[in-house]
Amino acid sequence: MAVRTKNGRVVTDADLDRMAADAEAGYDLSTWKRRAGRPSLSTTNTGAHSPRITTRVPEELRAKVASRASSEGKSVSAVMRSLLEAYAGEDSVVRKSSAHRA
């Protein structure tokens, strides 16, 4: 299987040899500039860290979710965020109504 760059160009053995030689020779880190990471998902604090939630699922479920998300033009992460937001919203409604009855 061919290795491709982000823009689709096939990386040849000569390219790999050149990159390996460059790495072995060392890089001049004095010219290195830090790049910004992924943007925050927070709507109130744009500089806030967006923590990860990791879970394990059966491969079949992962494949079904990935397929459906792709057909809807969404990422699996976007689907999971939407499900978590709905769950958190329902949970807070249940708590409010339970507290109201007590």
C-alpha positions in Angstrom: 0.0 0.0 0.0 1.3 3.4 -1.0 1.9 6.1 1.6 0.4 9.4 0.7 0.8 12.9 2.0 -2.1 15.0 3.3 -2.7 16.4 -0.2 -2.6 12.9 -1.8 0.9 12.8 -3.2 2.5 9.4 -3.1 5.6 9.3 -0.9 8.4 7.4 -2.7 11.3 5.5 -1.2 13.6 8.3 -2.3 11.4 10.7 -0.3 11.6 8.5 2.8 15.3 8.2 2.4 15.7 12.0 2.2 13.4 12.6 5.2 15.4 10.0 7.2 18.7 11.6 6.3 17.3 15.0 7.3 16.1 13.7 10.6 19.4 11.9 11.4 21.3 15.1 10.5 19.2 17.0 13.1 16.9 20.0 12.8 17.5 23.6 13.7 15.0 24.1 16.4 15.9 27.8 16.8 13.6 28.5 13.9 10.8 26.3 15.2 7.5 28.1 15.9 4.8 26.7 18.1 1.5 26.2 16.4 -1.8 26.5 18.0 -3.7 23.3 18.9 -7.2 22.5 18.2 -9.8 25.2 19.1 -11.7 24.9 22.3 -15.2 23.5 22.2 -16.3 25.7 25.0 -18.9 28.3 24.0 -18.2 30.5 27.0 -14.4 30.3 27.4 -12.7 30.0 24.0 -9.3 29.4 25.6 -10.5 26.5 27.8 -9.2 23.0 27.4 -11.7 20.5 25.9 -11.3 17.3 27.9 -11.6 13.9 26.2 -14.0 11.1 27.2 -12.9 7.7 26.1 -15.1 4.6 26.0 -14.8 1.1 24.5 -17.5 -0.3 22.2 -17.8 -3.4 20.1 -16.2 -3.1 16.6 -19.5 -3.7 14.9 -21.1 -0.7 16.8 -18.1 1.5 16.0 -18.4 0.6 12.3 -22.1 1.3 12.2 -21.7 4.6 14.0 -18.8 5.7 11.7 -20.8 4.7 8.6 -24.0 6.5 9.6 -22.0 9.6 10.7 -20.2 9.7 7.4 -23.4 9.3 5.4 -24.8 12.3 7.4 -21.6 14.4 6.8 -20.7 14.3 10.5 -17.7 13.0 12.5 -18.1 10.3 15.2 -16.9 12.9 17.7 -19.7 15.3 16.6 -22.3 12.5 17.0 -21.0 11.6 20.5 -21.0 15.2 21.6 -24.6 15.6 20.4 -25.6 12.4 22.3 -23.8 13.5 25.5 -25.4 17.0 25.3 -28.9 15.4 24.9 -28.2 13.0 27.8 -26.9 15.8 30.1 -29.9 18.0 29.2 -32.4 15.2 30.0 -30.5 14.4 33.2 -30.7 18.0 34.4 -34.4 18.1 33.6 -35.0 14.9 35.7 -33.0 16.4 38.6 -35.0 19.6 38.5 -38.4 17.9 38.3 -37.4 15.5 41.1 -36.2 18.3 43.4 -39.4 20.2 42.6 -41.6 17.2 43.8 -39.7 16.8 47.1 
